[in-house]
Amino acid sequence: MSDSSSGRTGDRAVRLVVVGGGISGLVAAWRLVQAHGPAAQVLVLESSARVGGKLWAGPVGDVTVDLGAESMLARRPEAVGLLTELGLDDEVVHPRAASAAVVSRGGLHPLPPGTVMGVPVDRTRLPALAGILDPDEVARAGQESGVPAERLTEDVDVASWVASRVGRAVVDRLVEPLLGGVYAGNSARLSLQATIPQLWQRARGGRPLLETRPPATRTTPATPAVSGPVFAGLRGGVGRLPLILAERLEKAGAEVRTGVTVRGLTRTPTGWRLETGPASGPEFIEADGVVLAVPAAPAARLLADVVPVAAHELAQVETASVAVVAAAVPREQLTGLTGTGLLVPPVEQWQIKAATFSSNKWRWVSDEQSAEHLVVRLSLGRAREEAALQRDDADLTELALADLREITGRDVRPAETRVVRWGGALPQYQVGHLDRVQRIREAVAGAPGLAVCGAVYDGVGIPACVAAAGRAVHDLQTSMRTRVEGPRDRQERIEE
Ligand SMILES: Cc1cc2nc3c(=O)[nH]c(=O)nc-3n(C[C@H](O)[C@H](O)[C@H](O)COP(=O)(O)OP(=O)(O)OC[C@H]3O[C@@H](n4cnc5c(N)ncnc54)[C@H](O)[C@@H]3O)c2cc1C
């Protein structure tokens, strides 16, 4: 009998295809290479001209910066563990200690300690909310309602739950800029269970939000829960990571093809057939196993005929489009500007939702590149607010710079700017998201030799994508083993 789980079907190598060359797909391919060695042919198909997806570093003027994702949560092991595995420990960097500020009521206020995604959880630190919140709003937060708390039995949206406990202002001025910053979403639609699992766990246990000795506030840089930096980056940009992975994959005998869009997926008696090339002259690639590491919309299209239940679920996932305006600014214009950046609550009515002072945040940006310029990155765009991005690059840049000038009181006149648009980039983890993901995974598990991963499943951050890629490879191997042995053979083997 052939054994495709271990790397051979009959006397030929197993062919494993990963669709999507973002961080998820590249890590999945890396794990496949590690699991099978030369016994498998691993092929990555990426539709765009470069690998990396939302990880991309490039120049603005004479300074290279990350133009998409720029940091990785270091309190989870997966991303930093991958860097170690790739021998990149010496190139891991951490943001300078200073943290970001929140724009509120005409002032800039330090990110308060004792919060989780902007939600206060430490009663003793409530006074630090002053300034962002007015005195009545701070007092309201301190009178947490619904205590003793009822146990939450099903998922709720973040905004209504937090507002009901500690007041609407906490949602508008803290949760929106922090949580909204990660998902470019609206907390009135985002799932508590999926986006702030620490608080979901507490809510399920009927515990109040505010405690005198709160649990680990993992997501609040100002109050590290365990020792060590909260975030990590890579010298030269996290955009280097996919390039390094692609190089390692090719060295290990895998193939990474860019400019190849997979347009169709069908089952064959022994595996899968992928359709690429133009509709007028399609080309086909046969595979024993396939990992789909693409965003929700293309995944839904590819699964429509083969796993319609999963396709239907994926098609329901909304996404948010965002844009990054990167600016190389003469150093003197930013002298004395402190902190790593600004978070801007939507209630403040600015167009930008965040500014990252990249040169303040990362030494490799400020000290190792240009003597003349520092870089600021301005982010715009939220779910269901696409109209704000429907301006040409010049207008969008001017709009973003006008906000920066007014908020910081500095006449910032960049030497160079660059606009990068990330259409449909961030999946919205709406109420019920985790149940949806479970339904998708269950449906895909019924298609042997197929697995899925990417930012739509277990978290949008890089560590979560790395973890989901590892899980997909595990799922693929399990399902290929089932296909080769059949459930009956497996049962017999277990009984032996
Ligand atoms: C502006 C921005 C800033 C962010 N900042 C951070 C951050 O600082 N830290 C963090 O942890 N996360 C951040 N994120 C989130 C994180 O970058 C993404 O969630 C993650 O990179 C997604 O990786 P992925 O491989 O799942 O998807 P993608 O990066 O979207 O990769 C999927 C790939 O599949 C390809 N593809 C699609 N369809 C097909 C097809 N039919 N055939 C072949 N190829 C196809 C696409 O071209 C793409 O390259 C940010 C996201 C954005 C947009």
The ligand as a MOL file (V3000), in Angstrom:
LIG
                    3D

  0  0  0     0  0            999 V3000
M  V30 BEGIN CTAB
M  V30 COUNTS 53 58 0 0 0
M  V30 BEGIN ATOM
M  V30 1 C -1.5010 47.1490 7.3120 0
M  V30 2 C -1.4210 45.9220 8.1700 0
M  V30 3 C -0.6510 45.9420 9.3110 0
M  V30 4 C -0.5670 44.8050 10.1190 0
M  V30 5 N 0.2430 44.8500 11.2120 0
M  V30 6 C 0.4370 43.7220 11.9150 0
M  V30 7 C 1.4230 43.7010 12.9350 0
M  V30 8 O 2.1300 44.6840 13.1860 0
M  V30 9 N 1.5890 42.5400 13.6180 0
M  V30 10 C 0.8740 41.4070 13.3320 0
M  V30 11 O 1.0760 40.3720 13.9950 0
M  V30 12 N -0.0460 41.3880 12.3370 0
M  V30 13 C -0.2640 42.5130 11.6160 0
M  V30 14 N -1.1580 42.5080 10.5990 0
M  V30 15 C -1.8910 41.2720 10.2940 0
M  V30 16 C -1.0140 40.2610 9.5820 0
M  V30 17 O -0.0470 40.9010 8.8090 0
M  V30 18 C -1.8350 39.3690 8.6540 0
M  V30 19 O -2.9840 38.8880 9.3140 0
M  V30 20 C -1.0150 38.1780 8.1620 0
M  V30 21 O 0.1820 38.6270 7.5640 0
M  V30 22 C -1.8410 37.3490 7.1890 0
M  V30 23 O -1.0170 36.3670 6.5960 0
M  V30 24 P -1.6290 35.2700 5.6440 0
M  V30 25 O -0.5130 34.5220 5.0570 0
M  V30 26 O -2.6620 34.5070 6.3760 0
M  V30 27 O -2.4150 36.0750 4.5300 0
M  V30 28 P -1.8470 37.0170 3.3880 0
M  V30 29 O -0.7090 37.8190 3.8830 0
M  V30 30 O -3.0440 37.7250 2.8530 0
M  V30 31 O -1.3050 35.9980 2.3040 0
M  V30 32 C -2.1610 35.2860 1.4630 0
M  V30 33 C -1.4980 35.1870 0.1110 0
M  V30 34 O -2.3250 34.4100 -0.7480 0
M  V30 35 C -2.2230 34.9390 -2.0530 0
M  V30 36 N -3.3870 34.4680 -2.7990 0
M  V30 37 C -4.6770 34.8480 -2.6450 0
M  V30 38 N -5.4650 34.1650 -3.5050 0
M  V30 39 C -4.6510 33.3380 -4.2100 0
M  V30 40 C -4.8810 32.3800 -5.2300 0
M  V30 41 N -6.1120 32.1310 -5.6940 0
M  V30 42 N -3.8170 31.6930 -5.7410 0
M  V30 43 C -2.5660 31.9150 -5.2660 0
M  V30 44 N -2.3020 32.8290 -4.2930 0
M  V30 45 C -3.3290 33.5170 -3.7640 0
M  V30 46 C -2.1720 36.4340 -1.8220 0
M  V30 47 O -1.6050 37.1010 -2.9300 0
M  V30 48 C -1.3110 36.5300 -0.5750 0
M  V30 49 O 0.0430 36.7210 -0.8720 0
M  V30 50 C -1.2810 43.6350 9.7660 0
M  V30 51 C -2.0750 43.6200 8.6160 0
M  V30 52 C -2.1510 44.7460 7.8230 0
M  V30 53 C -2.9830 44.7120 6.5730 0
M  V30 END ATOM
M  V30 BEGIN BOND
M  V30 1 1 1 2
M  V30 2 1 2 3
M  V30 3 2 2 52
M  V30 4 2 3 4
M  V30 5 1 4 5
M  V30 6 1 4 50
M  V30 7 2 5 6
M  V30 8 1 6 7
M  V30 9 1 6 13
M  V30 10 2 7 8
M  V30 11 1 7 9
M  V30 12 1 9 10
M  V30 13 2 10 11
M  V30 14 1 10 12
M  V30 15 2 12 13
M  V30 16 1 13 14
M  V30 17 1 14 15
M  V30 18 1 14 50
M  V30 19 1 15 16
M  V30 20 1 16 17
M  V30 21 1 16 18
M  V30 22 1 18 19
M  V30 23 1 18 20
M  V30 24 1 20 21
M  V30 25 1 20 22
M  V30 26 1 22 23
M  V30 27 1 23 24
M  V30 28 2 24 25
M  V30 29 1 24 26
M  V30 30 1 24 27
M  V30 31 1 27 28
M  V30 32 2 28 29
M  V30 33 1 28 30
M  V30 34 1 28 31
M  V30 35 1 31 32
M  V30 36 1 32 33
M  V30 37 1 33 34
M  V30 38 1 33 48
M  V30 39 1 34 35
M  V30 40 1 35 36
M  V30 41 1 35 46
M  V30 42 1 36 37
M  V30 43 1 36 45
M  V30 44 2 37 38
M  V30 45 1 38 39
M  V30 46 1 39 40
M  V30 47 2 39 45
M  V30 48 1 40 41
M  V30 49 2 40 42
M  V30 50 1 42 43
M  V30 51 2 43 44
M  V30 52 1 44 45
M  V30 53 1 46 47
M  V30 54 1 46 48
M  V30 55 1 48 49
M  V30 56 2 50 51
M  V30 57 1 51 52
M  V30 58 1 52 53
M  V30 END BOND
M  V30 END CTAB
M  END
